[in-house]
């Protein structure tokens, strides 16, 4: 082998050794970094946790949004969505828009009362004299459960048909003709056919000209007015459809307070609380402008904290006010449900963002990337 070849091989060998040494040095440096990260993991994670808290801490502007949200929720609780005052039947009827003075004076034409008779007589499904057990099973709610004309949903069909035909249909779908006795009191006269109660009403609407349509329209209007007048009375109205499935269950639920007056009140409370949450969150997001990346996520955490904190503060004040005044009508059950939902869902979102930030930054350090 010539001398020149030996020199060339020596150069190549030295170059390879230099490269190996450089790689070894680089590897050693990486090992040192990993070792440093490993032994300081707790401190690093604590530092990242503190960074997250600082970046998501409420600012003065956020606190202003928080106070506005609390104020709106408290105003809603005491001015808009408190439980309604319960009235007796006569007072409720007088205060119901569209309700007219009524007297029982039926002309006893089977399935065919006149328009004037429909307007001036009370609804036939309030009759109880002579029921002979036909209305049993309603518990404390009585005929509000067992006369299907009082069902908030099915009553729009059967109650309207009962008014249009001067009949009463029970929750078992048995029907009866309602007459007026010598004392001007409505009573059960004889059995009627439920299919005819519905069929005659359909015929009036479709085939009996203007008069038939007027009778059905007046019957529907009277049904709606009657449901409204009964809604905020002592026995209120049963939950929809349940009386047909199980009248005793509907009666028991009503005795526990699960009737339409309370359900509507709670629904109104929840809807009001959710609407305020939406408006506050939307306003805060718009105030933040067009943020990107982690800044957008941190800002969303602050938005959700504002909503959750405002709900919790308003709920706490409501519980205190209810306890001090002992006025159960102040209790914001719907708002409480929304508060629990927000606390669960918002905490889940915030925890997810926090974990993504902390562990994402930590693994970037492990890979040797710059911490953002």
Secondary structure, DSSP 8 states (H G I E B T S, - for coil): --HHHHHHHHHHHHHHHHHHHHHHHHHHHHHHHHHHHHHTHHHHHHHHHHHHHHHHS--HHHHHHHHHHHHHHHHIIIIISS----B-HHHHHHTSTT-----------TT---HHHHHHS--GGG--BT-TTTTTT-GGGTHHHHBGGG-TTTHHHHHHHHHHHTEEEBTTS-EEEEEE-TTS-EEEEEEE-HHHHHHHHHHHHHHSHHHHHHHHHHHHHHHHHHHHHHHTBSS----TTHHHH-HHHHHHHHHTT-SHHHHHHHHHHHHHHHHHHHHHHHHHHHHH-S--HHHHHHHHHHHHHHHHHHHHHHHHHHHHHHHHHT-GGG--HHHHHHHHHHHHHHHHHHHHHHHHHHHHHHHHHHTT----
